[in-house]
């Protein structure tokens, strides 16, 4: 019984310890002198984008050759991130597709979502796709931290991209910002030239079709004309899709609800200050652990009581079976060995039978 209860208590304490340690690990990093700026946490990857909208994860400076060296810079950090200024190609021959990705923290999730829609109206943008995850109330019931998150893929007019990017700070704390520029000028105009050639070929085929008299010639010309028109429609669709991507840049937002914002400015602490901060963080972690343990015991009390009752019943049944086996087991005959004889070779005799007299003489005893 005591052994069973001890095993149950050890299991409960181990589960509670792992839960509390997992919750407290994120709050103690800075106190031990670990710099989050030097070891940034992995960022959530944006949704898959077309090849022409490749996202850059590293900080890179893009220079548009036709823009006289105007820089299109991607930066990462905290609220000190400077807005990205993309070269505006309106009215120019260049066909450049711009994409921006941002991670945003917020302590007021509902207000942030409303601000996103207001930005859409202000800058004449629209939502290409989005998803919002709610709170897991079962997790909250057991004291686990659960927060909401949202993902938006927005299409912003290219001339409005700079202004909308500059207003991202109004949504919350921008912890990560990256950008990319895909120059498709050469590919675009090569495809346009191919389209022009096909259109000229279509006109010639129509002229030849009007002059043809033989049925075989008519059939051959119509087949060729159908193939040319199919290519024209396919290329036209591709060019229109590229032009839409050029006219409307992609802005991807990954919004996360948090209890408090990530520290923006690095904390420079001395060695002994780091030790003191780490000690205090450990004390707080211990307090959080026992608070989480107490909460878990209270919340899980019904389940623990049921498990304890089952364990006690099983223990009682096993104990009764063992006692019953002991009482019903037949007694084995006793074995007696003659004095002085080795126990391994002694001859068993019935209980109560006289034993052989000791044959040892006083001289042998000595």
Protein Blocks (a to p, Z undefined) as FASTA:
>chain_A
ZZmmmmmmmmmmmmmmmmmmmmmmmmmmmmnopafklmccdddddddddfklcccfbdcd
dddfklnopacddddddfklccdddddfehiabdcddddddddddfblmlmmmmmmmmmm
mnopacfbdcdddddfklmmnopacdddddddddddfklmmmmmmmmmmnmccfbdcddd
ddfklmmmmmmmmmmmmmmmmmmmmmmmmmpmbfklmmmmmmmmmmmmmmmmmmmmmmmm
mmmmmmpccddddddddfbdcdfbdcdddfklmmmmmmmmmmmmmmmmmmmmmmmmmmmm
mmmmmmmmmmmmmmmmmmmmmmmmmmmpccdddddddehiafklcccddehiacdddfbd
fklmZZ
